[in-house]
Amino acid sequence: MAQKPSIPKGTRDFNPEEVAKRNYIFNTIKSKFERFGFMPIETPSFENSDTLMGKYGDEGDRLIFKILNSGDYFKDVRKNIINSGKFSVYFFELLDSIKTISNFRNDDFGYEETVNRYLKIISGIGKLEKGILRDFFLKNESEILSFFRENDSMDILQFESSLEFKRNNFEKIYNEYINELDSFNSKNSSEISEKALRYDLTVPFARYVVQHQNEIEFPFKRYQMQPVWRADRPQKGRFREFYQCDADVVGSNSLWQEVELVQLYDEVFTALKLEGATIKINNRKILSGIAEVIGASDKLIDFTVALDKLDKIGEEKVKEEMLSKGISPDGIEKLQPLFTLSGDFGTQVESLNSILSTSEEGKKGIEELQFINTAISELGLKSAILQLDVTLARGLNYYTGAIFEVSAPSVAMGSIGGGGRYDDLTGIFGMKNMSGVGISFGLDRIYLVLEELELFPETITKSTEVLFINFGEKEALYSLKAIKTLRENGINAELYPDNAKMKKQMNYANKRNIPFVIIVGEQEIENNLFALKNMITGEQQNVNLEQVVKNFS
């Protein structure tokens, strides 16, 4: 029976039109990255698990896709447990309690048939997988045969009448087996999975910097455009496999880098015609200061993770989560001004100054925000809007300074970009005092926004500009000589591969949205001409090759 084709949830196929639109976004972002002096690198799709684990907080760690080591690991686990003396005791307790096979005679039944009968009888009891029982049978054949010969008086009716007792006994033994398995797995987790698919591009970049530090000239400006994977629940705008487009600078503490990254966001979204994108900004030092003021410095991660959900679950749910994490009601009451903070950048900063008057860390965060805002006010932005959002937390452990998140105008969509300053990231790999800052563009969400707002240029999906109709070998060879010239002049051209009916070839051009076709027959070859037809207007004219080239210039 043929297998029904499918792909995993949270992944997608892309047709030619979608790929062309995605490449338009890629190319736009890439051109701006390079305009700002960023250089490309690439890292492997998967990293060692210990490179990724513990870098994204508890919620992030749960979304990391781990890769099972090669080989049938669980088969080896099963063998180890079956071979252990303890499991042997459990199993023979089971055999002794149910005395399963009646009327066993070695001359009546072969051993394999006996095993199959036994497996069939106990298949409804407990959850123990048959493969484990079969493995045990085959390992202990002589002892089991001896057991059956000694206990062949119980018939099937007797067996069925005591089924409930046997079920309980069986499940007890099964549970003992599961405990053994869990214990074995916990002690040997590295044997199950030593690698994981990358969750983002920033942590692998930090690993790259440390590993290649002797080859890098600092400050190092890199960009990276590769897929990442998260074991998330698929929904609109949220996938398990998606691309990130990152730009980072490491080796500089200067806040001018943050200023440039705000400008980079503005340049990219303006180039994509996505005008009015909002670049939200906050500072992790402000969040640390707030946690200090409310007496929850030891719960900074819990506090920021909950606060980051404000726009998703609302004020009351955020407060409930904070309470569940051990933040006191008095502390949460002190947060109330944050939930109602409004006004322009300067007004919000004034309110923050009053809230954080006793926190040096918080005041430092305010100073950094004011520096960035002042610089952007002087430099100006083409179309984006810089907005202070003190509830912005981005629940990632590695941010230490500025935090960015970008939202699209007029579309109900999650963030289409984000990033921030991370002073300590390379330190986890043994390279201290290497500050960095970076931003990311969410390609897949940007795609959905441009699609919904109809911002993709019509010319994006143009592939083949002219199709040559195929009338036979002589005509095809004449056409291919012309096609070679057109391609050398940067014109996308192709020959219909088969000598098919004219109607079929013309329909092919229409369905592919190819704007022109060239018809070549004996008369055109004799006169060294081409019949060029406009598929939109229906106009047709005889031209030479030079005129064909000029038509597409």
MARLOVEX-345430 format. One record per residue: x, y, z of N, C-alpha, C in turn. Coordinates in steps of 0.2 Angstrom, whole numbers, plus 5000, padded with zeros to 4 digits. Layout:
N
XYZXYZXYZ...
***
This chain:
553
500449945000500050005000500450065000500350114996500750174995500650215001501250245003501250285009500950355007500550385012500250455011500850505012500950545008501550595009501250645014501750665019501550715024502250745026502250805029502750835032502650845040503150855044502950865051502650935052502250935058501850995059502351055061502151115059502651165060503151175055503151135050503651145044503251155038503551185032503151195026503551185020503251165015503551175008503451245005503851265001503751324997503751314990503251344987503251344979503651394976503751394970504151444966504051514968503351534968503151604969503351624977503251574981503451594988504151594989504551554986505251554986505551624984505251644978505451714975505351764980504751764983504551814988505051814994505151754996505651745002506351775000506551754994507251784992507251854991506651884990506651964989506751994996506451955002506651985008507351965010507551905009508251895010508751945007508651955001509151994997509052065000508452095002508452165004508852165011508652115015509052115022509752115021509952065017510752055016511052115013510752155008511052215006511152265011510652275016510752325021511252305026511252235028511752215032512452235029512552215023513252235020513352305020512852345018512952415018513152445025512952415030513152435037513852405039514152365035514852335037514852265040514252235040514252165043514452115038514852065040515152015036514751945037514651905032514251835033514651785036514351745041514651675043514051625043514251565043513751515044513951465049513551435053513651385058513251325057513451265060513051205059512351205061511951165058511251165060511151135067511551095069511551065076512151075080512151085086512651095091512651045096513251045100513250995105512751025110512350975113511750995118512051045123512651035126512851075132512951145129513051155123513151225120512551265121511951235120511251265119510951265126510951215130510551205136510751255141510251285145510351335150510551405148510451415141510551485139509951525137509351495138508751525135508151525141508351505147507851505152507551435152507151415157506751355157506251345151505951395150505451395144505851375137506351415136506751405130507051335130507351315135507651245135507151195134506551195136505951145134505851145127506051195123505851205116506451185111506951165114507551135110507451065108507551055101507450995098508150955099508050905103508650855104508750805099509350785097509450735092509650665095509250615094509450555097510150525094510550495098511150475095511050415090511450405086511350355081511350285084511050235081511050165084510350155087510150095089509550075092509750085100509750145103509950155110509450115114508850125113508350095118508350015118508549985112508649915112509149895116509749935117510249915121510049925128509649975130509349985137508949925139508549905134508149845136508549785137509049775133509449715134509849715141510049775143510449785149509949775155509349795155508849775160508649705160508549675154508349605154508849565157509549585155510049545158510249555165509949605168510049615175509649565179509949545185509649495189509049515192508949575194508349605197507749595192507849605186507249595181507049525181507549485181507449405180507049385186507149415192506749395198506049415197505949475194505249505193504849455188505249435183504949405178504749335180505149295184504949235186504449235192504349295195503849305200503149305196503149335190502649335186502449275183502949235181502749165178502449125184502749125190502549085195501749105197501549165197500949195199500349175194500549165188499949155183499949085180500549045180500648975177500248975171500449005165499949025160499848965155500248935153500148895147499848825149499248805147498948745149499148685144499148625146499248565142499948575138500448605141501048605137501348545137501548525131501948455129502448475124503048455126503548475121503548445114503148385114503048355108502448375104502048415108501448445104501548515101501948555105502048625103502748635102502948675097503648695097503748755101504348775103504448825108504248895105504348915099504048975096503348985096502948925095502248925095502048935102502348905107502248915114502348995116502849015114502949095115502449135113502249125106501749165103501049155107500849095109500249085113500249125120500849125123500949155129500849235128501149255123501149335121500449355120500049305116499349325114498949325121499049285125498649275131498749335136499349365136499449415141499449485137499249485131499349555127498849605130498349585134497849635137498049655144498549625146498749635153499349685154499249745157499749795158499949825152500549855152500749895146501449865144501749815146502349795145502449775138502949805134502949795127503149715125502849695120502949625119503749605117504049655114504749645112505149625118505049655124505449645130505349575132504649555132504549485134504849435129504849445123505149405118505849395119506149455120506949455121507049405127506649415132506749375138506649305137506149285134506049215132506649185128506849215123507349195119508049185123508149225128508749225132508749165137508149155139508049105145507649045143507749015137507348965134507348905138507848875140507848815144507548825151507648875154507348885161506548885160506348925155505648935154505248865152505648825148505348765146505248715152505748725156505748685162505148705167505048765167504548795171503848775169503748775162503048755159502948675160503448645160503348565161503148555168503448595173503248575180502548605182502248655178501648685179501148685174501048625171500648615165499848595167499748595174499048575175498548625175498748695175498148745175497948755168497248745167496948755161496748825159496548845153496448905151495848935155495348905157494848925161495048955168495448915171495748935177496148995177496548995171496949055170496449125169495949115165495449175164495149195170494949145175494549155181494949195186495649195185496049225190496449285187496049315181496449365177496549425181496049445185496149515189496749505193496849455197497449445201498049445197498049415191498649415187498749485184498249515182498349585180498749635185498449625191498749665196499549655197499649585197500349565198500749585193500449575187500849595181501049665181500549715182500649785182501149805188501149765193501649785198502349775195502449715192503149695189503249745184502749765180502949815174503149885177502849905183503049965186503749965188503949905191504649895193505149905187504949875182505349885176505349955173504849995173504850065171505350105176505250085182505750125187506450105185506650045183507250025181507450065175507050065170507150105164507350175165506850205169506950285171507650295174507750255179508450255182509050255178508950205173509450195168509550255164508950275161509050335157509350395160509150415166509350475170510150465171510350405172511050405173511450405167511150395161511450385155511150435149510950495152510650535147511050555141511750565142512150585137512250535132512050475134512050415129511450415124510950455126510350455122510450515117510650575119510650635115511250675117511750685113512250735114512250795110511750795105511750855100511050875100510950945098510250975097510251025092509651025088509551075083509651145086509951195083510051265086509351295087509251325092508651365094508651435092509251465091509351535088510051535085510251595083510851605080511351635084511151665090511551705094512051665098511751615102512151565106512751535101512551505095513051475091513551525089513351585088513751645086514251655092514051655098514551665104515051605104514751545103515251485102515751495097515551515091515951535085516551585087516351635090516751685092517351665097517151625102517651595106518051545103517751505099518151455095518651485090518451535087518851565082519151635084519251645090519451715093520151735090520551685088521251705086521251725079520651715075520651725068520251785067519951815072519451875071519751935073519551985069519752055071519152095075519352115081518752145085518852215084518252255085517552225085517352195079516952135080516852095074516052105073515952115066515252135064515052075059514552035062514351975057513651975056513451945050512751935049512651855047512051835049511951765048511251755046511051715041510451705038510351625037510051595043510051525042509351495046509151435045508551415049508751395056508251395060508251375067507651335069507651295074507151255076506851255083506251255084505951265091505351215091505351175097504751125098504151165101503951215097503351255099502751225096502151255099501551235096501351275090501351245084501251285078500551325078500651385076500051425075500251475070499751525068499951575064500551615066500951615061501651655062502151625067501951565069502451525074502551455071503151445069503351375066503851345070503951275068504451235072505151245068505051265062505651275058505651345054506051385055506051455052506651485052506751535048507351565047507451625051508051645053508251705057508751735053508751805053509251845049509551895055510151875057510451915063511051955061511052015064511652055064511952065071512552055072512852065079513552095078513652135084514352165084514652135091515252105091515552085098516152125098516352135104517052175106516952245106516352275108516352345109515752355114515852405119515352425123515052485121515152515116514952575114514152575112513852625115513052625113512952645106513452675103513352695096513152625092513352565094513152505091512352505091512052515097511352515098511052565093511352625093511052675088511052655081511552615079511652595072511152535071511052495076510552445075509852465074509652515077509052555077508952575069509452605067509452635060509452575055509752525057509752465052509052435051508652435057507952415057507652455052507752525053507352575049507452565042508152555040508352545033507952485030507952435033507752375031506952375029506652395035505852405034505652455029506052505029505852555024505952535017506552495016506652465009506152415007505852375012505252335011504652365010504652435011503952475010503552465016503852435022503452425028503552485032503252535030503252595034502852595040503152635045502752635052502852575056503452535055503552485060503852515066503652485072503752515078504352475082504852505083505452475086505452495094505152435097505152445105505752435108505952475113506552475116506452475124506852435127506952435135507652425137507752415143508452395145508452345151508752295151508752245156508952275163509352325163509552355169508952385173508552415169507952445171507452385175507452335171507052275174507352245180508052245180508452225186508252275192508252345190508152395195507452385198506952375194506252365196506252305201506552245199506552185203506852205210507352245210507652265216507252305220506852355217506452395221505852355224505552305221505052265223505252205228505852205229506152145233506152085230506252075223506252015220506852005216507452035218508052025214508251955213508051905218508251835217507751805212507251835210506751805205506751845199507251875197507251915191507051885185507251825184507051785178506351775178506051745183505351735184504951805183505151855185504851925185504851945177505451935174505451965167505051915162505051855163504751805159503951825160503751835166503051845167502851915164503251965165503152035162503152035155503551995152503551995144502951965141502451935145501851905142501251955143501452025145500852065147500452075141500652085135500252105129499952035126500151975129499851915126499251895131499351895138498851865142498551925147498751985147498452035151498752045158498552105161498852125167498752075173498052045173497852005179498251935178498251905172498651845172499351855173499651905171500351915173500451925181500051955184500051965191499951895194499551855192499451785194500051745194500351745188501051715187501551735191501651795192502151825197501951795204501351795206501151775213501351695213501251655208501451585208502151575208502551625206503251615206503551645213503151665217503451685224503551755225503351795220503451875221502851895225502951935230502551955235501952005233501352005236500852045234501052115234501452135240501652205240502152225235502552175233502952195227502652205221502152165219501752165213501352235213501052255219500752325220501152375218501852375219502352425217502452425210502252375206502352375199501752405195501252425199500652455196500752505191501152555193501352615188501552585181501952525181502152505175501652485170501052455173500552425169500152485165500252545168499852605165500252655163500952645162501452695160501252715152501252775151501052805144501452865143501252895137501652955135502252945131502552995129503152995124503752965128504252965125504852935128505052975134505153035133505353075139504853075145504253075144503753065149503853005153503952945149503952885152504652875156505152905154505852905157505752945164505353005164505253035170504952995175504452955173504052915178504552855180504952835176505452785178505952805183506152875182506652905187506352905194505652915195505352915201505352845204505152795200505052725202505752695204506352715201506952685202507452735205507252775209507652825212508152795217507952735220508452705225508852645221508852635215509152585212509752615207510352605208510852625204510852585197510752525198510652485191510152515187509552525190509052555186509152615183509452665187509652725184510152725178510652675179511052665173510752645167510252605168509852585162509452645159509152685163508852745160509352795156509952795159510452835156510652815149510652745148510852715142510252725137509652715139509052735135509052805132509152845137509152915135509652935130510252905130510852915125510552895118510252835118510052805112509552845109509052865113508452905110508652975108509153005112509453075110509753065103510153015102510553005096510052995090509552955091509052945085508653005084508553045089508153105088508553155083509253155084509653195080509753165073509853105073509953075066509253065062508753055065508153045062508052975059507452945058507252885055506852895049506952855044506552865038505852845038505652795042504952775042504752735049505252715052505052675058504952725064504652695070504552735076504952705081505352735085505652715091505252725097505052675101504552685106504852645113504852685118505052645125504452605127504652545129504152495132504452465138504252485144504652455150504352385152503852365149503652295150503952245145504352275141504752225136505252195140505252125140505752095144506152045139505752015134506151965130506451905135506051855136506251815142506851775140507451805138508051765137508551785142508951735145509351745150509951795149510151795142510851825141510751895140510251935139510252005138510452045145510852095144511052135150510952205149510852235143510752305142510152315138510252355133509652365128509252305126508652315125508252255123507752285117507752255111507352275106506852225104506252255101505752215098505352255093505252225087504952265082504252235081503752275080503052255078502852285072502452255068502252275061501652325062501552375057500952415057500352385054499752395057499152375054499052295053499452255057499352185056499452155063498952105064498952075071499452015070500052025072500651975071501051985077501451935079501951945084502551985082503051985086503652025084503952005077504152045074504452035067505252045068505452055074506152065075506352075082506952065084507052075091507852065092508052085098508752075100508952115106509552125107509852165113510552155114510752195120511452195122511552135127512152095126512352035130513052045132513152065138513852075140514252015142513851955144514151905147514151835142513851845136513751785133514351735131514851765129515451725127515751705134515651735139515951705146515751635147515151615145514951545146515351495143515751515138516251475134516951495136517051525141517751545144518051605141517651645138517951705135517651765139517951795144517651845148517751915145517351965147517352035145517352045138516852005135516752015127516052035126515952105126515252125126514952125119514352115118514052115111513352135111513152155105512452175104512152155097511552135097511352105090510552115089510352105083509652105082509552055077508852035077508651975072508052005068507951975062507351985058507051925057506351925059505951865058505651855051506051825047505851815040505151795038504951745042504351705040503751755042503851795048503251835050503351905045503851925043503951975039503551965032503651895030503351875024502551885025502351855030501651855031501351925031501751975034501552045035501452075028502052065024502052095017501552065013501352005014500851965010500151995012500052005018499352035020499252105018499852145018499752215016499852225009499952175005500052174998500652214996501252204999501852254998502352214994502252154992502752124987502652154980503252184977503252204971503052154966502652174961502352124956502952084952503452124951504052094947504452034951504252024957504651974961504651904958504051884956503951814954504151804947504351854943504551844936505151804936505051744932505651704931505851704924505551654920505751654913505351714910505751754906505451814902505251794895505551744892505351724885505451644884504951614882504951544880504951534873505451494871505451474863505051414862504551414857504151354856504551304852504451244853504851184850504451154845504751164838504451124833504851074830505351054833505750994831506551014832506950964830507650964831507951024828507851034822508151094818507951164821507351164823507051234826507351234833507351184837507651184844508351204844508751174839509451194839509551274838509151294833509251364831508951404837508451384840508251424846508751424852509051364853509551364859510151404858510351414851510951464850510751534852510051554850509851624852509751624860509551574863509451574870510051584874510651554871511251564874511451634874511351664868511451744868511051784873510451764873509951804878510251794885510451734887510651724894511251754895511751764890512351804891512251874892511651894890511451964891510951974897510951924901510551934907509851924907509651894901508851884900508751804902508151794905507951734907507551704901507851654898507551624893507551544893507051514890507051434890506751414884506851344882506551314877506051264879505451264877505051204879505351144877505351094881505851034880505550984875504850984874504650934870504350964864504350924858503950944852503250924852502850964856502150954858501751004853501050994854500651034850500751104852500651154847500651224849500251244854499651224855499151244860499451224867499751164868499951144874500551194876501051204871501551244873501351324875500851344872500651414873500251414880499951364881499551354888500051354894500651324892501151314897501451384899501551424893501851494894501351534898500651524897500151564901500151544908500151484909500151454916500751474920501351484917501951504920501951584920501451614918501551694917502151714914502351684908502951704904502651754899502951814899502651874896502751864888503251834886503351824879503551754876503351744870503551674867503851694860504351654858504651654852504451594848504251604842504051554837504551554832504851494831505351484825505151424821505051444814504851394809505351394804505251354799505751354793505851424790505351464789505351534786505851574791505751574797506151614802506851594801506951534801507651504801508051534794507651524788507951544782508051624782507751664785507851734785508151764792508351714796508751734802508351774806507751764807507251804811506951764817506551794821506151764826505451794827504951754827504251784828504151794836504151854838504151874845503451894847503051854851502351864853502351894860501951944861501751974867501151934870501251894875500651854878500151894881500251954883499751994886499352034881499652064876499252104871499152054865499452004864499351964858499751984852500052044852500452074847501052024845501152024838501751974836502152014831502752014831503152044826503852004824504052004818504651974816505252014818505751994821506352034823506951984823507552024822508151984822508351974830508951944831509151924837509351984841509652034838509852094841509252134844508752134840508052164842507752134848507852064848507552024853507952044860508552054859508952074865508752144868508652184863508452254865507752254868507352214866506652214868506652204876507152164879507152144886507652194890507952234886508452284890508152334893
***
